[in-house]
Amino acid sequence: MTEFTADQMTAVGLEAYRRITAQWGLSAQEAAALVGISEADMVRAHDPHEIISLTEDQTLRLSAVLGIYKALSTYFEDPIACAWMTRTNTGPLFAGAPPVDVAIEGGLPALLEIRCECEGVAMGL
């Protein structure tokens, strides 16, 4: 069995993240802020020869985004699944703001709360 290094797993996670944020239509600034890294590091992350190290907070944010994406894809069909993060939401967690704005402003705790909300909906709770 092949074992992956932390750097390899980070590279795979960042590539998945890049694809997700592109599907969601996030700007480079929003994509960087959502996981708490600089725009310059986001650009570096797209280069397969660059090694980007993430903090525990950044890794957890990345994981939360992947979970949100999976839950949205499970519950909604496109284009709703792709637009959900950037559309205004009247739910109590969002108070009329787009979920991406709430997640950026609230950091990891907000991302985890959004992930729980999305997973609950996807499971029919």
C-alpha positions as CSV (number, residue, x, y, z in Angstrom):
1,M,0.0,0.0,0.0
2,T,1.3,3.5,-0.9
3,E,1.7,5.9,1.9
4,F,1.3,9.6,1.3
5,T,3.3,12.4,2.9
6,A,1.5,15.3,4.6
7,D,2.8,17.5,1.8
8,Q,1.3,15.2,-0.9
9,M,-2.1,15.1,1.0
10,T,-2.1,18.9,1.3
11,A,-1.4,19.2,-2.5
12,V,-4.3,16.9,-3.3
13,G,-6.6,18.8,-0.9
14,L,-5.6,22.2,-2.3
15,E,-6.2,21.0,-5.8
16,A,-9.7,19.7,-4.9
17,Y,-10.3,23.0,-3.1
18,R,-9.3,25.0,-6.2
19,R,-11.8,23.0,-8.3
20,I,-14.5,23.5,-5.7
21,T,-14.0,27.3,-5.4
22,A,-14.0,27.5,-9.2
23,Q,-17.3,25.7,-9.4
24,W,-18.7,28.0,-6.7
25,G,-17.5,31.0,-8.6
26,L,-15.4,32.4,-5.7
27,S,-12.9,35.2,-6.4
28,A,-9.3,34.6,-5.6
29,Q,-9.6,36.8,-2.6
30,E,-12.7,34.9,-1.3
31,A,-11.0,31.5,-1.9
32,A,-7.9,32.5,0.0
33,A,-9.9,34.1,2.9
34,L,-12.2,31.0,3.2
35,V,-9.2,28.8,4.2
36,G,-7.3,31.6,5.9
37,I,-4.3,31.8,3.6
38,S,-2.8,34.6,1.6
39,E,-3.7,35.1,-2.1
40,A,0.0,34.6,-2.9
41,D,0.0,31.2,-1.2
42,M,-3.1,30.3,-3.2
43,V,-1.3,31.1,-6.4
44,R,1.7,29.1,-5.2
45,A,-0.6,26.2,-4.4
46,H,-1.5,25.9,-8.1
47,D,2.1,25.2,-9.0
48,P,2.7,21.5,-8.7
49,H,6.4,22.1,-7.9
50,E,5.6,24.3,-4.9
51,I,5.1,22.8,-1.5
52,I,2.6,24.6,0.7
53,S,2.4,23.8,4.4
54,L,-0.9,24.5,6.2
55,T,-1.6,25.2,9.8
56,E,-4.0,23.0,11.7
57,D,-6.6,25.7,11.4
58,Q,-6.2,25.9,7.6
59,T,-6.3,22.1,7.3
60,L,-9.5,22.0,9.3
61,R,-11.0,24.8,7.2
62,L,-10.1,22.9,4.0
63,S,-11.7,19.7,5.4
64,A,-14.8,21.6,6.4
65,V,-15.1,23.1,2.8
66,L,-14.8,19.6,1.3
67,G,-17.5,18.4,3.6
68,I,-19.8,21.3,2.7
69,Y,-19.2,20.6,-1.0
70,K,-20.0,16.9,-0.6
71,A,-23.2,17.6,1.4
72,L,-24.4,20.2,-1.1
73,S,-23.7,17.8,-4.0
74,T,-25.6,15.1,-2.2
75,Y,-28.7,17.2,-1.6
76,F,-28.9,19.6,-4.5
77,E,-28.4,19.2,-8.2
78,D,-26.4,21.7,-10.3
79,P,-26.6,24.6,-10.6
80,I,-28.1,25.0,-7.1
81,A,-25.3,23.0,-5.5
82,C,-22.7,25.3,-7.2
83,A,-24.5,28.6,-6.4
84,W,-25.6,27.8,-2.8
85,M,-22.5,29.3,-1.1
86,T,-22.7,32.6,-2.9
87,R,-26.5,33.2,-2.9
88,T,-28.1,35.1,-0.1
89,N,-29.7,32.8,2.5
90,T,-32.5,33.8,4.8
91,G,-31.8,30.9,7.2
92,P,-31.1,31.8,10.9
93,L,-27.4,31.0,10.5
94,F,-27.0,33.4,7.6
95,A,-29.5,36.3,8.3
96,G,-29.7,37.2,4.6
97,A,-26.0,37.0,3.8
98,P,-24.3,34.5,1.5
99,P,-22.9,31.5,3.3
100,V,-19.4,32.3,2.0
101,D,-19.4,35.7,3.6
102,V,-20.5,34.2,6.9
103,A,-17.8,31.5,6.7
104,I,-15.1,34.1,5.9
105,E,-16.2,36.4,8.7
106,G,-16.7,33.6,11.2
107,G,-13.6,31.5,10.4
108,L,-13.3,27.9,11.4
109,P,-16.3,27.9,13.9
110,A,-18.6,29.2,11.2
111,L,-17.3,26.8,8.6
112,L,-17.9,23.9,11.0
113,E,-21.4,25.1,11.8
114,I,-22.2,25.5,8.0
115,R,-20.9,22.0,7.4
116,C,-23.1,20.5,10.2
117,E,-26.1,22.4,8.7
118,C,-25.4,21.1,5.2
119,E,-24.7,17.5,6.3
120,G,-27.9,17.6,8.4
121,V,-30.0,18.7,5.4
122,A,-28.3,16.1,3.2
123,M,-29.2,13.4,5.7
124,G,-32.7,14.6,6.0
125,L,-32.5,15.9,9.5
